[in-house]
Amino acid sequence: MYKEGRESRKAVELARDRVAKAIGAEPNEIYFTSSGTESDNWVLRGISTKKGKHIITSSIEHPAVLETCKDLEKKGYEVTYLPVDEDGLVSPQMVKDAIRDDTILVSIMFANNEIGTIQPVAEIGQICKSMGVPFHTDAVQAVGNVPINVKELNIDFLSMSAHKFYGPKGVGALYVRKGLRLSNFLTGGHQERGRRASTENVPGIVGLGKAIEIATSDIESKSAYLRKLRNRAIERIEKEIPYVKLNGHREKRLPGHVNFSFRYIEGESILLMLDLNGIAASSGSACSSGSLDPSHVLLAIGLSHEVAHGSLRLTFGRDNTMEEIDFVVDKLKEIVERLRFMSPLYEGVEKEV
Ligand SMILES: *Cc1c(COP(=O)(O)O)cnc(C)c1O
């Protein structure tokens, strides 16, 4: 009831308007959360179980979805993990075939964080709509990179995270289509219209709102630029470095996203040497780095353990230049050559050639 409080409220509501506008939703369909992980958890754990306890998802989801599903299985839910093809695509027909009378949710990510593949979200949304099953998409990788309209795509729930579109860390949002029910994830006070208790992270929310506004304005030309950088990297790597494999779909992929397997060497070693050259990259999944298990995503698209271990992910941002892409590929060429020279796996290959 005082001026400072009203200003904070106004700032939060402006951010909500900006998020809604960015994805074609209404402001009262947007809830702020602490992260993409929380948004995913809220939907999976909060969806009504009146009709049953069957959830359909894919085998290449982010751990925020996969681990939550595994936890729900322990609590008596049944989860169908749909396989993907060699490009990492989920088949809409398989989604349709997997839907049962007791299916309460389909949760398929918009774009994959490790291999960049963009799923046929519109088709899946259409199927879910026609069969009366709510459709959630983890769009953490897609927001700010690809145009999204939740109404046109028939999306019922959508998760996003600010730090994936140049916003601050530790704040996310969830779109909940009007009329759909979710139980409260946090109980307590009346914040977020009583559906997500706890004092709002005002600076985080304001940052998220401004970031999504910037990221989605002129999105076509920004993603066209990223695609140019990406295609240049892919073209040069395939032409100039032998024994490589592009992971993920060649066209249906995030604009600034490249993932390659380099045969006979370890992705981790490439990373260390790239870091020495001031290049920040990632092998497998950033979320599972430090773990020796090969990425579940790379295994799901059919890579052997050995090939999966030799994978590298490069993501480009709007501040990157073509010169930087060339610098990265030049360095990568040298590094891969050096590592292969030292690799016992490569010795036999060299002699064969
Ligand atoms: C990063 C990411 C998340 C997790 O978001 P946080 O805000 O870091 O919790 C979930 N899903 C996907 C696809 C991601 O890339």
The ligand as a MOL file (V3000), in Angstrom:
LIG
                    3D

  0  0  0     0  0            999 V3000
M  V30 BEGIN CTAB
M  V30 COUNTS 15 15 0 0 0
M  V30 BEGIN ATOM
M  V30 1 C 19.2120 -25.2920 -19.0070 0
M  V30 2 C 18.0400 -26.1550 -19.2670 0
M  V30 3 C 17.1200 -26.4680 -18.2480 0
M  V30 4 C 17.3280 -26.0260 -16.8330 0
M  V30 5 O 17.1230 -24.6560 -16.6580 0
M  V30 6 P 17.6880 -23.9630 -15.3210 0
M  V30 7 O 17.1100 -22.6060 -15.3180 0
M  V30 8 O 19.1770 -23.9660 -15.4530 0
M  V30 9 O 17.2040 -24.7940 -14.1800 0
M  V30 10 C 16.0310 -27.2460 -18.5660 0
M  V30 11 N 15.8370 -27.6890 -19.8100 0
M  V30 12 C 16.6750 -27.4110 -20.8140 0
M  V30 13 C 16.3860 -27.9180 -22.1880 0
M  V30 14 C 17.8240 -26.6370 -20.5780 0
M  V30 15 O 18.6680 -26.3730 -21.5860 0
M  V30 END ATOM
M  V30 BEGIN BOND
M  V30 1 1 1 2
M  V30 2 1 2 3
M  V30 3 2 2 14
M  V30 4 1 3 4
M  V30 5 2 3 10
M  V30 6 1 4 5
M  V30 7 1 5 6
M  V30 8 2 6 7
M  V30 9 1 6 8
M  V30 10 1 6 9
M  V30 11 1 10 11
M  V30 12 2 11 12
M  V30 13 1 12 13
M  V30 14 1 12 14
M  V30 15 1 14 15
M  V30 END BOND
M  V30 END CTAB
M  END
